[in-house]
Amino acid sequence: AFNDAAKEVRDGVKVKPGDANRTVKLQINTGGAFPYHFDNPGGAQQNRKLTCILYLNEDYEDKCGGEIVLVPFMGPFVTIRPIFNRLVVFYSETMLHRVNKAVNFPGKGRVCLTIWLDGDDDENCKKNANIRNDLVQLLASPPEDLISYIRQTPDAQRFLSRWTYRDEYEISLLESHPGKGLEHMLEAHEDAVKRQRKIKDEELLRVLERVREMRNGNREEMKIIRL
């Protein structure tokens, strides 16, 4: 059943066949949360293309929490409940997401099966040298063209996401890592944002300013979708 559902999503997406090109993880969480991140931490140097999550808690109730929150760049925040037998599939390298705190899950806790499918090597190899120029050139284009490019370009989104969603990153860290290690993570986040503010490339600074202006005036993002 999983293969049939995943095949519908894979149509038109270049992924490698075979067990060697997928990673499987059974996850059981008795509590806690996960801060905002991408599932392809190596960017263009790794091959993860699709993330597939199958939820396995038969007695899930809304009070249990544990929802995954997907954030398409400059799009609405989409909160998806971990309902039993629900399959959630998204792009590993370009979908910013977090997991809300899981509380009072029945049985062993929040249980899900995650499968990461590797993409075609040629599809994943991005020419990083062109990203800076592309972003600068798109400053003269309509906002939707810039947003579309960022959504489709993993390294561009990594460069801009922490800047664009810096408050949301910080909140998710506070909710995910109370206590040990939190101070270090908050400092690392703040340092990353400060480094972007100090970029000496004037044209790239204009890109950062443009993105923040676009977000402040983005009505689409004000929508909250709960599934």
MIGUZA-948695 format. One record per atom (N, C-alpha, C): residue number from 1; chain; y negated, z, x negated. Coordinates in steps of 0.02 Angstrom, whole numbers. Atoms other than C-alpha are relative to their C-alpha. Layout:
BEGIN
<NUM; "A"; <Y; Z; X>>
...
This chain:
BEGIN
<1; "A"; <60; 0; -41>>
<1; "A"; <0; 0; 0>>
<1; "A"; <-63; 0; -43>>
<2; "A"; <57; -1; 45>>
<2; "A"; <-117; 41; -143>>
<2; "A"; <-12; -69; -31>>
<3; "A"; <8; 65; 31>>
<3; "A"; <-83; -125; -228>>
<3; "A"; <-29; -51; 49>>
<4; "A"; <26; 47; -50>>
<4; "A"; <-117; -221; -66>>
<4; "A"; <-74; 11; 11>>
<5; "A"; <71; -14; -11>>
<5; "A"; <-283; -132; -39>>
<5; "A"; <-41; -19; -60>>
<6; "A"; <37; 16; 61>>
<6; "A"; <-336; -151; -219>>
<6; "A"; <-6; -75; -11>>
<7; "A"; <2; 72; 9>>
<7; "A"; <-293; -336; -219>>
<7; "A"; <-58; -31; 39>>
<8; "A"; <56; 26; -39>>
<8; "A"; <-420; -367; -81>>
<8; "A"; <-66; 9; -37>>
<9; "A"; <61; -13; 38>>
<9; "A"; <-554; -290; -191>>
<9; "A"; <-3; -42; -63>>
<10; "A"; <-2; 35; 64>>
<10; "A"; <-497; -379; -349>>
<10; "A"; <-15; -74; 7>>
<11; "A"; <13; 72; -8>>
<11; "A"; <-517; -552; -276>>
<11; "A"; <-71; -15; -22>>
<12; "A"; <66; 18; 25>>
<12; "A"; <-661; -630; -371>>
<12; "A"; <-22; 44; -58>>
<13; "A"; <17; -44; 56>>
<13; "A"; <-661; -491; -503>>
<13; "A"; <53; -11; -54>>
<14; "A"; <-46; 14; 54>>
<14; "A"; <-584; -527; -672>>
<14; "A"; <28; 65; -29>>
<15; "A"; <-34; -58; 29>>
<15; "A"; <-459; -389; -713>>
<15; "A"; <65; -24; -31>>
<16; "A"; <-62; 18; 35>>
<16; "A"; <-310; -395; -829>>
<16; "A"; <61; 28; 38>>
<17; "A"; <-61; -25; -33>>
<17; "A"; <-136; -381; -751>>
<17; "A"; <41; 43; -48>>
<18; "A"; <-47; -37; 41>>
<18; "A"; <-1; -263; -812>>
<18; "A"; <-18; 73; -9>>
<19; "A"; <9; -72; 7>>
<19; "A"; <23; -77; -838>>
<19; "A"; <-41; 19; -61>>
<20; "A"; <36; -16; 61>>
<20; "A"; <-51; -83; -1013>>
<20; "A"; <-76; -3; 9>>
<21; "A"; <71; 10; -10>>
<21; "A"; <-220; -127; -940>>
<21; "A"; <-27; 42; 59>>
<22; "A"; <24; -47; -50>>
<22; "A"; <-237; 17; -819>>
<22; "A"; <13; 71; -24>>
<23; "A"; <-7; -70; 16>>
<23; "A"; <-260; 204; -837>>
<23; "A"; <7; 39; 65>>
<24; "A"; <-14; -37; -62>>
<24; "A"; <-189; 324; -707>>
<24; "A"; <-8; 75; -14>>
<25; "A"; <11; -72; 8>>
<25; "A"; <-242; 505; -684>>
<25; "A"; <6; 35; 68>>
<26; "A"; <-5; -43; -59>>
<26; "A"; <-188; 633; -554>>
<26; "A"; <-46; 60; -13>>
<27; "A"; <50; -52; 11>>
<27; "A"; <-332; 754; -535>>
<27; "A"; <4; 53; 54>>
<28; "A"; <-1; -57; -46>>
<28; "A"; <-325; 928; -457>>
<28; "A"; <-55; 48; -21>>
<29; "A"; <57; -44; 14>>
<29; "A"; <-486; 1030; -448>>
<29; "A"; <-3; 56; 51>>
<30; "A"; <5; -57; -46>>
<30; "A"; <-492; 1204; -375>>
<30; "A"; <-72; 16; 18>>
<31; "A"; <72; -12; -14>>
<31; "A"; <-682; 1203; -379>>
<31; "A"; <-41; -42; -48>>
<32; "A"; <43; 35; 47>>
<32; "A"; <-830; 1141; -477>>
<32; "A"; <-23; -68; 25>>
<33; "A"; <29; 65; -17>>
<33; "A"; <-919; 974; -477>>
<33; "A"; <-6; -41; -64>>
<34; "A"; <10; 44; 58>>
<34; "A"; <-955; 826; -592>>
<34; "A"; <-70; -29; 4>>
<35; "A"; <68; 27; -1>>
<35; "A"; <-1131; 772; -642>>
<35; "A"; <0; -76; 0>>
<36; "A"; <7; 73; -1>>
<36; "A"; <-1197; 594; -634>>
<36; "A"; <25; -31; -65>>
<37; "A"; <-28; 35; 58>>
<37; "A"; <-1107; 474; -751>>
<37; "A"; <25; -69; 21>>
<38; "A"; <-36; 62; -11>>
<38; "A"; <-1028; 303; -769>>
<38; "A"; <72; 9; -24>>
<39; "A"; <-71; -7; 19>>
<39; "A"; <-839; 281; -784>>
<39; "A"; <19; -43; -60>>
<40; "A"; <-14; 40; 59>>
<40; "A"; <-854; 164; -932>>
<40; "A"; <-47; 23; -55>>
<41; "A"; <47; -31; 47>>
<41; "A"; <-934; 277; -1064>>
<41; "A"; <-16; -41; -61>>
<42; "A"; <13; 41; 59>>
<42; "A"; <-918; 147; -1201>>
<42; "A"; <-43; -60; 13>>
<43; "A"; <40; 59; -17>>
<43; "A"; <-1024; 19; -1109>>
<43; "A"; <38; -64; -13>>
<44; "A"; <-31; 66; 12>>
<44; "A"; <-987; -158; -1166>>
<44; "A"; <59; 4; -48>>
<45; "A"; <-53; -7; 49>>
<45; "A"; <-866; -91; -1299>>
<45; "A"; <66; 22; 32>>
<46; "A"; <-62; -18; -34>>
<46; "A"; <-739; -32; -1170>>
<46; "A"; <14; -50; 56>>
<47; "A"; <-21; 52; -47>>
<47; "A"; <-643; -130; -1040>>
<47; "A"; <7; 22; 72>>
<48; "A"; <-7; -22; -69>>
<48; "A"; <-642; -23; -883>>
<48; "A"; <-46; -42; 46>>
<49; "A"; <38; 42; -46>>
<49; "A"; <-695; -135; -740>>
<49; "A"; <-5; 31; 70>>
<50; "A"; <-1; -29; -67>>
<50; "A"; <-642; -53; -576>>
<50; "A"; <28; 71; -2>>
<51; "A"; <-25; -67; -11>>
<51; "A"; <-621; 128; -528>>
<51; "A"; <28; 3; 71>>
<52; "A"; <-33; -5; -66>>
<52; "A"; <-498; 159; -384>>
<52; "A"; <21; 72; 10>>
<53; "A"; <-16; -70; -13>>
<53; "A"; <-486; 333; -309>>
<53; "A"; <34; 6; 68>>
<54; "A"; <-38; -11; -61>>
<54; "A"; <-354; 378; -180>>
<54; "A"; <1; 75; 14>>
<55; "A"; <4; -71; -17>>
<55; "A"; <-383; 546; -92>>
<55; "A"; <64; 24; 35>>
<56; "A"; <-66; -22; -20>>
<56; "A"; <-229; 652; -56>>
<56; "A"; <0; 68; 36>>
<57; "A"; <2; -63; -37>>
<57; "A"; <-288; 807; 40>>
<57; "A"; <6; -11; 75>>
<58; "A"; <-13; 13; -71>>
<58; "A"; <-211; 798; 213>>
<58; "A"; <-42; 45; 45>>
<59; "A"; <35; -49; -42>>
<59; "A"; <-304; 952; 278>>
<59; "A"; <-75; 4; -16>>
<60; "A"; <71; -2; 19>>
<60; "A"; <-478; 905; 217>>
<60; "A"; <-45; 11; 61>>
<61; "A"; <52; -11; -49>>
<61; "A"; <-626; 969; 317>>
<61; "A"; <-68; -7; -35>>
<62; "A"; <65; 10; 30>>
<62; "A"; <-811; 936; 290>>
<62; "A"; <-24; 60; -40>>
<63; "A"; <22; -61; 34>>
<63; "A"; <-839; 1116; 236>>
<63; "A"; <28; 5; -71>>
<64; "A"; <-31; -3; 66>>
<64; "A"; <-729; 1084; 84>>
<64; "A"; <-43; -32; -54>>
<65; "A"; <42; 33; 50>>
<65; "A"; <-861; 976; -2>>
<65; "A"; <41; -51; -39>>
<66; "A"; <-38; 46; 43>>
<66; "A"; <-798; 873; -150>>
<66; "A"; <-13; -73; 13>>
<67; "A"; <15; 71; -13>>
<67; "A"; <-882; 712; -90>>
<67; "A"; <-21; -35; -65>>
<68; "A"; <26; 41; 54>>
<68; "A"; <-915; 572; -213>>
<68; "A"; <-65; -32; 24>>
<69; "A"; <65; 29; -17>>
<69; "A"; <-1095; 510; -215>>
<69; "A"; <-11; -61; -44>>
<70; "A"; <11; 62; 37>>
<70; "A"; <-1121; 328; -266>>
<70; "A"; <-74; -19; 4>>
<71; "A"; <70; 18; 2>>
<71; "A"; <-1292; 267; -321>>
<71; "A"; <-8; -70; -29>>
<72; "A"; <16; 67; 24>>
<72; "A"; <-1312; 78; -333>>
<72; "A"; <-73; -1; -21>>
<73; "A"; <67; -5; 28>>
<73; "A"; <-1468; 53; -439>>
<73; "A"; <-52; -22; 51>>
<74; "A"; <54; 10; -48>>
<74; "A"; <-1621; 67; -327>>
<74; "A"; <25; -10; 72>>
<75; "A"; <-27; 5; -67>>
<75; "A"; <-1507; 72; -175>>
<75; "A"; <6; 69; 32>>
<76; "A"; <-8; -64; -34>>
<76; "A"; <-1467; 208; -48>>
<76; "A"; <55; 43; -33>>
<77; "A"; <-51; -46; 23>>
<77; "A"; <-1368; 362; -100>>
<77; "A"; <56; 0; 52>>
<78; "A"; <-57; 5; -46>>
<78; "A"; <-1194; 342; -24>>
<78; "A"; <48; 57; -13>>
<79; "A"; <-44; -58; 6>>
<79; "A"; <-1095; 502; 5>>
<79; "A"; <65; -14; 37>>
<80; "A"; <-65; 17; -29>>
<80; "A"; <-908; 475; 36>>
<80; "A"; <45; 61; -2>>
<81; "A"; <-43; -58; -6>>
<81; "A"; <-797; 615; 99>>
<81; "A"; <72; -16; -24>>
<82; "A"; <-69; 12; 24>>
<82; "A"; <-624; 634; 18>>
<82; "A"; <52; 8; 54>>
<83; "A"; <-47; -2; -56>>
<83; "A"; <-529; 602; 179>>
<83; "A"; <68; -25; -22>>
<84; "A"; <-68; 17; 19>>
<84; "A"; <-340; 591; 163>>
<84; "A"; <14; -74; 8>>
<85; "A"; <-21; 70; 1>>
<85; "A"; <-275; 418; 118>>
<85; "A"; <-58; -49; -4>>
<86; "A"; <58; 45; 9>>
<86; "A"; <-451; 349; 92>>
<86; "A"; <-1; -25; -72>>
<87; "A"; <4; 31; 66>>
<87; "A"; <-465; 227; -53>>
<87; "A"; <-72; -22; -12>>
<88; "A"; <68; 18; 19>>
<88; "A"; <-634; 211; -138>>
<88; "A"; <3; -41; -65>>
<89; "A"; <-1; 44; 58>>
<89; "A"; <-661; 68; -261>>
<89; "A"; <-71; -19; -18>>
<90; "A"; <67; 21; 22>>
<90; "A"; <-816; 33; -365>>
<90; "A"; <3; -23; -73>>
<91; "A"; <3; 25; 68>>
<91; "A"; <-869; -47; -528>>
<91; "A"; <-9; 59; -49>>
<92; "A"; <1; -56; 47>>
<92; "A"; <-834; 73; -672>>
<92; "A"; <-63; 0; -43>>
<93; "A"; <52; 5; 51>>
<93; "A"; <-972; 8; -785>>
<93; "A"; <-71; -2; 28>>
<94; "A"; <68; 7; -27>>
<94; "A"; <-1118; -9; -664>>
<94; "A"; <-14; 44; 61>>
<95; "A"; <13; -43; -59>>
<95; "A"; <-1098; 121; -525>>
<95; "A"; <-10; 72; -23>>
<96; "A"; <16; -69; 14>>
<96; "A"; <-1186; 284; -562>>
<96; "A"; <27; 43; 57>>
<97; "A"; <-29; -42; -52>>
<97; "A"; <-1098; 425; -470>>
<97; "A"; <10; 71; -23>>
<98; "A"; <-16; -69; 13>>
<98; "A"; <-1063; 610; -459>>
<98; "A"; <49; 25; 53>>
<99; "A"; <-43; -31; -50>>
<99; "A"; <-944; 726; -367>>
<99; "A"; <-30; 67; 19>>
<100; "A"; <28; -63; -23>>
<100; "A"; <-1014; 866; -260>>
<100; "A"; <50; 57; -9>>
<101; "A"; <-41; -59; 11>>
<101; "A"; <-948; 1042; -278>>
<101; "A"; <56; 6; 52>>
<102; "A"; <-58; -10; -44>>
<102; "A"; <-774; 1069; -207>>
<102; "A"; <9; 75; 13>>
<103; "A"; <-7; -70; -19>>
<103; "A"; <-753; 1233; -112>>
<103; "A"; <52; 8; 55>>
<104; "A"; <-47; -18; -53>>
<104; "A"; <-613; 1310; -10>>
<104; "A"; <47; -56; 21>>
<105; "A"; <-49; 52; -16>>
<105; "A"; <-497; 1161; -22>>
<105; "A"; <67; 33; 15>>
<106; "A"; <-66; -29; -15>>
<106; "A"; <-329; 1201; 59>>
<106; "A"; <51; -18; -53>>
<107; "A"; <-53; 15; 47>>
<107; "A"; <-174; 1209; -49>>
<107; "A"; <-22; 7; -72>>
<108; "A"; <14; -3; 72>>
<108; "A"; <-192; 1171; -235>>
<108; "A"; <-72; -16; -18>>
<109; "A"; <69; 19; 14>>
<109; "A"; <-370; 1108; -221>>
<109; "A"; <-14; -73; 17>>
<110; "A"; <18; 70; -11>>
<110; "A"; <-456; 939; -218>>
<110; "A"; <47; -44; -42>>
<111; "A"; <-51; 41; 34>>
<111; "A"; <-320; 812; -259>>
<111; "A"; <-16; -74; 11>>
<112; "A"; <10; 72; -6>>
<112; "A"; <-347; 629; -297>>
<112; "A"; <36; -36; -57>>
<113; "A"; <-31; 42; 50>>
<113; "A"; <-262; 489; -391>>
<113; "A"; <-52; -53; -19>>
<114; "A"; <50; 48; 25>>
<114; "A"; <-381; 386; -499>>
<114; "A"; <34; -51; -44>>
<115; "A"; <-26; 54; 42>>
<115; "A"; <-336; 217; -572>>
<115; "A"; <-59; -42; -24>>
<116; "A"; <51; 43; 28>>
<116; "A"; <-451; 124; -690>>
<116; "A"; <32; -66; -22>>
<117; "A"; <-26; 66; 17>>
<117; "A"; <-420; -63; -706>>
<117; "A"; <-45; -32; -52>>
<118; "A"; <38; 32; 54>>
<118; "A"; <-472; -153; -865>>
<118; "A"; <-21; -70; 21>>
<119; "A"; <26; 66; -15>>
<119; "A"; <-578; -308; -853>>
<119; "A"; <16; -50; -55>>
<120; "A"; <-9; 53; 49>>
<120; "A"; <-566; -473; -942>>
<120; "A"; <-47; 10; -59>>
<121; "A"; <40; -14; 59>>
<121; "A"; <-629; -458; -1121>>
<121; "A"; <-65; -41; 0>>
<122; "A"; <59; 44; 1>>
<122; "A"; <-747; -607; -1107>>
<122; "A"; <-51; 22; 51>>
<123; "A"; <45; -22; -53>>
<123; "A"; <-818; -538; -946>>
<123; "A"; <-39; 62; -21>>
<124; "A"; <31; -63; 18>>
<124; "A"; <-856; -370; -1025>>
<124; "A"; <-45; -4; -62>>
<125; "A"; <40; 4; 62>>
<125; "A"; <-934; -430; -1188>>
<125; "A"; <-71; -22; 16>>
<126; "A"; <70; 15; -14>>
<126; "A"; <-1121; -421; -1158>>
<126; "A"; <-37; -9; -66>>
<127; "A"; <40; 11; 60>>
<127; "A"; <-1245; -487; -1285>>
<127; "A"; <-61; 46; 4>>
<128; "A"; <51; -51; -5>>
<128; "A"; <-1350; -331; -1307>>
<128; "A"; <-68; -23; -25>>
<129; "A"; <64; 23; 28>>
<129; "A"; <-1482; -423; -1408>>
<129; "A"; <-44; -33; 52>>
<130; "A"; <39; 36; -50>>
<130; "A"; <-1534; -519; -1253>>
<130; "A"; <-27; 45; 55>>
<131; "A"; <18; -43; -57>>
<131; "A"; <-1552; -371; -1135>>
<131; "A"; <-74; 18; -3>>
<132; "A"; <70; -18; 7>>
<132; "A"; <-1720; -316; -1203>>
<132; "A"; <-45; -57; 22>>
<133; "A"; <41; 58; -17>>
<133; "A"; <-1792; -491; -1188>>
<133; "A"; <5; -17; 75>>
<134; "A"; <-8; 13; -72>>
<134; "A"; <-1719; -516; -1014>>
<134; "A"; <-42; 47; 42>>
<135; "A"; <38; -49; -39>>
<135; "A"; <-1797; -355; -950>>
<135; "A"; <-74; -14; -4>>
<136; "A"; <72; 13; 9>>
<136; "A"; <-1968; -399; -1022>>
<136; "A"; <-20; -63; 40>>
<137; "A"; <17; 61; -36>>
<137; "A"; <-1963; -575; -950>>
<137; "A"; <0; 10; 75>>
<138; "A"; <-5; -12; -72>>
<138; "A"; <-1914; -509; -779>>
<138; "A"; <-59; 41; 28>>
<139; "A"; <60; -36; -23>>
<139; "A"; <-2075; -406; -771>>
<139; "A"; <-44; -45; 42>>
<140; "A"; <42; 47; -37>>
<140; "A"; <-2159; -563; -706>>
<140; "A"; <34; -26; 63>>
<141; "A"; <-39; 23; -57>>
<141; "A"; <-2025; -590; -573>>
<141; "A"; <-7; 49; 58>>
<142; "A"; <-1; -47; -56>>
<142; "A"; <-2010; -514; -398>>
<142; "A"; <45; 60; -16>>
<143; "A"; <-39; -60; 14>>
<143; "A"; <-1941; -335; -400>>
<143; "A"; <75; -8; 12>>
<144; "A"; <-71; 7; -16>>
<144; "A"; <-1777; -387; -319>>
<144; "A"; <38; -36; -55>>
<145; "A"; <-33; 34; 55>>
<145; "A"; <-1740; -502; -467>>
<145; "A"; <15; 48; -57>>
<146; "A"; <-10; -50; 52>>
<146; "A"; <-1762; -360; -591>>
<146; "A"; <56; 49; 20>>
<147; "A"; <-52; -46; -24>>
<147; "A"; <-1655; -243; -485>>
<147; "A"; <69; -32; -4>>
<148; "A"; <-63; 35; 1>>
<148; "A"; <-1518; -373; -468>>
<148; "A"; <28; -6; -71>>
<149; "A"; <-22; 7; 70>>
<149; "A"; <-1512; -402; -656>>
<149; "A"; <26; 67; -26>>
<150; "A"; <-20; -66; 25>>
<150; "A"; <-1503; -215; -694>>
<150; "A"; <67; 21; 31>>
<151; "A"; <-62; -18; -33>>
<151; "A"; <-1364; -189; -565>>
<151; "A"; <60; -35; -31>>
<152; "A"; <-56; 40; 26>>
<152; "A"; <-1258; -324; -647>>
<152; "A"; <9; 7; -75>>
<153; "A"; <-1; -4; 73>>
<153; "A"; <-1291; -277; -829>>
<153; "A"; <11; 72; -22>>
<154; "A"; <-16; -70; 14>>
<154; "A"; <-1203; -118; -886>>
<154; "A"; <-46; 34; -50>>
<155; "A"; <41; -34; 51>>
<155; "A"; <-1304; -82; -1043>>
<155; "A"; <-73; 6; 21>>
<156; "A"; <68; -7; -26>>
<156; "A"; <-1469; -115; -955>>
<156; "A"; <-4; 59; 47>>
<157; "A"; <0; -56; -47>>
<157; "A"; <-1421; 9; -821>>
<157; "A"; <7; 67; -37>>
<158; "A"; <-5; -61; 39>>
<158; "A"; <-1369; 138; -950>>
<158; "A"; <-67; 18; -32>>
<159; "A"; <65; -12; 32>>
<159; "A"; <-1536; 118; -1037>>
<159; "A"; <-50; 28; 50>>
<160; "A"; <51; -17; -49>>
<160; "A"; <-1633; 142; -875>>
<160; "A"; <19; 56; 49>>
<161; "A"; <-20; -44; -55>>
<161; "A"; <-1529; 256; -763>>
<161; "A"; <-24; 72; -11>>
<162; "A"; <20; -70; 11>>
<162; "A"; <-1566; 424; -846>>
<162; "A"; <-75; 8; 8>>
<163; "A"; <73; 0; -10>>
<163; "A"; <-1751; 381; -847>>
<163; "A"; <-17; -4; 74>>
<164; "A"; <15; 13; -71>>
<164; "A"; <-1750; 319; -668>>
<164; "A"; <20; 60; 44>>
<165; "A"; <-27; -55; -41>>
<165; "A"; <-1646; 463; -598>>
<165; "A"; <1; 66; -39>>
<166; "A"; <-1; -59; 44>>
<166; "A"; <-1695; 600; -720>>
<166; "A"; <4; 66; 39>>
<167; "A"; <-3; -62; -40>>
<167; "A"; <-1722; 732; -584>>
<167; "A"; <70; 10; 29>>
<168; "A"; <-67; -4; -29>>
<168; "A"; <-1555; 692; -501>>
<168; "A"; <51; 19; -54>>
<169; "A"; <-44; -18; 55>>
<169; "A"; <-1467; 701; -670>>
<169; "A"; <-3; 76; -12>>
<170; "A"; <9; -71; 15>>
<170; "A"; <-1540; 874; -701>>
<170; "A"; <31; 44; 54>>
<171; "A"; <-28; -39; -55>>
<171; "A"; <-1493; 940; -529>>
<171; "A"; <76; -1; -2>>
<172; "A"; <-73; 5; 2>>
<172; "A"; <-1315; 876; -546>>
<172; "A"; <29; 41; -58>>
<173; "A"; <-23; -42; 55>>
<173; "A"; <-1299; 963; -715>>
<173; "A"; <-2; 74; 19>>
<174; "A"; <6; -70; -22>>
<174; "A"; <-1361; 1127; -641>>
<174; "A"; <55; 19; 48>>
<175; "A"; <-51; -15; -50>>
<175; "A"; <-1235; 1115; -500>>
<175; "A"; <71; -6; -29>>
<176; "A"; <-67; 14; 26>>
<176; "A"; <-1090; 1057; -609>>
<176; "A"; <20; 47; -57>>
<177; "A"; <-15; -38; 60>>
<177; "A"; <-1103; 1167; -763>>
<177; "A"; <-38; 66; -3>>
<178; "A"; <33; -65; 5>>
<178; "A"; <-1167; 1340; -721>>
<178; "A"; <31; 41; -55>>
<179; "A"; <-28; -43; 52>>
<179; "A"; <-1150; 1458; -866>>
<179; "A"; <8; -36; -66>>
<180; "A"; <-14; 24; 68>>
<180; "A"; <-1070; 1405; -1030>>
<180; "A"; <-12; -74; -7>>
<181; "A"; <12; 71; 15>>
<181; "A"; <-1134; 1242; -1102>>
<181; "A"; <-57; -31; 37>>
<182; "A"; <53; 30; -41>>
<182; "A"; <-1269; 1213; -972>>
<182; "A"; <-64; -11; -40>>
<183; "A"; <63; 6; 37>>
<183; "A"; <-1416; 1246; -1087>>
<183; "A"; <2; -59; -48>>
<184; "A"; <-6; 56; 46>>
<184; "A"; <-1352; 1122; -1215>>
<184; "A"; <-4; -67; 36>>
<185; "A"; <1; 63; -38>>
<185; "A"; <-1324; 987; -1083>>
<185; "A"; <-70; -16; 26>>
<186; "A"; <69; 11; -25>>
<186; "A"; <-1498; 1011; -1009>>
<186; "A"; <-46; -22; -57>>
<187; "A"; <40; 19; 58>>
<187; "A"; <-1575; 1000; -1183>>
<187; "A"; <14; -72; -20>>
<188; "A"; <-18; 69; 18>>
<188; "A"; <-1479; 840; -1219>>
<188; "A"; <-30; -50; 49>>
<189; "A"; <30; 43; -51>>
<189; "A"; <-1538; 765; -1055>>
<189; "A"; <-75; -7; -11>>
<190; "A"; <72; 1; 11>>
<190; "A"; <-1718; 813; -1088>>
<190; "A"; <-18; -39; -62>>
<191; "A"; <13; 37; 62>>
<191; "A"; <-1710; 744; -1265>>
<191; "A"; <7; -75; 12>>
<192; "A"; <-10; 71; -14>>
<192; "A"; <-1643; 578; -1200>>
<192; "A"; <-60; -30; 37>>
<193; "A"; <58; 24; -37>>
<193; "A"; <-1788; 562; -1078>>
<193; "A"; <-61; -2; -46>>
<194; "A"; <57; -2; 46>>
<194; "A"; <-1915; 612; -1212>>
<194; "A"; <2; -59; -49>>
<195; "A"; <-6; 57; 46>>
<195; "A"; <-1847; 479; -1331>>
<195; "A"; <-23; -64; 32>>
<196; "A"; <22; 60; -34>>
<196; "A"; <-1878; 347; -1200>>
<196; "A"; <-76; -1; 7>>
<197; "A"; <73; -3; -5>>
<197; "A"; <-2057; 407; -1176>>
<197; "A"; <-34; -20; -65>>
<198; "A"; <30; 11; 66>>
<198; "A"; <-2086; 387; -1363>>
<198; "A"; <18; -68; -29>>
<199; "A"; <-17; 67; 24>>
<199; "A"; <-2020; 209; -1377>>
<199; "A"; <-64; -35; -23>>
<200; "A"; <59; 33; 29>>
<200; "A"; <-2139; 109; -1487>>
<200; "A"; <-6; -73; 21>>
<201; "A"; <2; 68; -26>>
<201; "A"; <-2099; -55; -1402>>
<201; "A"; <-42; -1; 64>>
<202; "A"; <47; -2; -57>>
<202; "A"; <-2249; -79; -1285>>
<202; "A"; <27; -37; 61>>
<203; "A"; <-26; 39; -57>>
<203; "A"; <-2161; -210; -1179>>
<203; "A"; <57; 37; 34>>
<204; "A"; <-53; -39; -30>>
<204; "A"; <-2009; -100; -1153>>
<204; "A"; <-29; 60; 38>>
<205; "A"; <33; -54; -36>>
<205; "A"; <-2125; 43; -1104>>
<205; "A"; <-26; -25; 68>>
<206; "A"; <22; 29; -64>>
<206; "A"; <-2196; -72; -971>>
<206; "A"; <58; -7; 48>>
<207; "A"; <-59; 4; -42>>
<207; "A"; <-2019; -99; -907>>
<207; "A"; <15; 68; 30>>
<208; "A"; <-12; -68; -25>>
<208; "A"; <-1994; 89; -893>>
<208; "A"; <-50; 20; 54>>
<209; "A"; <52; -16; -49>>
<209; "A"; <-2159; 110; -802>>
<209; "A"; <11; -39; 65>>
<210; "A"; <-10; 42; -59>>
<210; "A"; <-2120; -34; -685>>
<210; "A"; <58; 27; 42>>
<211; "A"; <-58; -25; -36>>
<211; "A"; <-1950; 38; -640>>
<211; "A"; <-18; 64; 39>>
<212; "A"; <19; -62; -35>>
<212; "A"; <-2024; 209; -598>>
<212; "A"; <-46; -16; 59>>
<213; "A"; <44; 20; -55>>
<213; "A"; <-2160; 126; -492>>
<213; "A"; <41; -30; 57>>
<214; "A"; <-42; 31; -51>>
<214; "A"; <-2028; 25; -401>>
<214; "A"; <39; 53; 38>>
<215; "A"; <-39; -51; -33>>
<215; "A"; <-1925; 179; -366>>
<215; "A"; <-45; 41; 47>>
<216; "A"; <45; -40; -42>>
<216; "A"; <-2074; 276; -299>>
<216; "A"; <-18; -35; 65>>
<217; "A"; <17; 37; -60>>
<217; "A"; <-2107; 137; -175>>
<217; "A"; <59; -32; 34>>
<218; "A"; <-61; 31; -24>>
<218; "A"; <-1926; 96; -135>>
<218; "A"; <23; 33; 65>>
<219; "A"; <-20; -28; -65>>
<219; "A"; <-1894; 126; 51>>
<219; "A"; <76; -3; 10>>
<220; "A"; <-73; 7; -7>>
<220; "A"; <-1714; 65; 39>>
<220; "A"; <35; 61; -27>>
<221; "A"; <-32; -56; 31>>
<221; "A"; <-1671; 209; -76>>
<221; "A"; <-7; 64; 41>>
<222; "A"; <10; -60; -41>>
<222; "A"; <-1738; 335; 50>>
<222; "A"; <56; 10; 50>>
<223; "A"; <-55; -6; -46>>
<223; "A"; <-1588; 298; 159>>
<223; "A"; <56; 42; -31>>
<224; "A"; <-58; -38; 22>>
<224; "A"; <-1441; 418; 147>>
<224; "A"; <58; -19; 45>>
<225; "A"; <-58; 23; -37>>
<225; "A"; <-1272; 351; 198>>
<225; "A"; <57; 49; -12>>
<226; "A"; <-57; -46; 5>>
<226; "A"; <-1127; 469; 235>>
<226; "A"; <60; -30; 36>>
<227; "A"; <-60; 32; -27>>
<227; "A"; <-953; 402; 262>>
<227; "A"; <59; 49; 2>>
